[in-house]
């Protein structure tokens, strides 16, 4: 199974919105509603931000939202704040008892 | 509060073995599936393996199948990863992560701090 495709970088100014894409295939992202998004600050463990495409764990600000269309999932961060600057990874169930991740997107708050 | 603490990392030569541990606290360990996820230096996340809450089923990434073995001791609330025939490309920080909901959903809601494994001659 190949990794999911994410843009290497994304950026936005404070208060703006930014959307990060995660493209898979009809066998993973397009088939299962098991897409998650993780935020990782340098030297820290990843943090779950979105699961099952659109669900937000308690404690995650509602500025973070997830969606999916076809084989592409998206994470939108609204009202960008300085602390949102981090690496973001998507993951998906890929069938055959395998989980796959995207390559990661570095989000810069200008 | 939920805690996952990995240990056992270090420097090892190619072809040798290493066993990682992940000690859990703050939740009923025996009712959750647990995964291993790794991250090579400066690289992205890679899923490694998963084990059912009761240890009855285990699944592996192709890159480690046949070399790594995931196991758990629910009486000790501890997860293990036995890594044999290590390769340079196995160098990474290894995280254990609890999954919420469906075992293979990828919804890893708690992670350990990671333990670094360096495979080098």
Interface residues (C-beta under 8 A of the other chain):
Chain A: X1 X3 X34 X35 X36 X38 X40 X45 X46 X47 X48 X51 X52 X57 X89 X91 X92 X93 X97 X98 X99 X100 X101 X102 X103 X104
Chain B: X35 X37 X44 X45 X46 X47 X50 X59 X61 X62 X95 X100 X101 X102 X104 X105 X106 X107 X108 X109 X111 X112 X113 X114
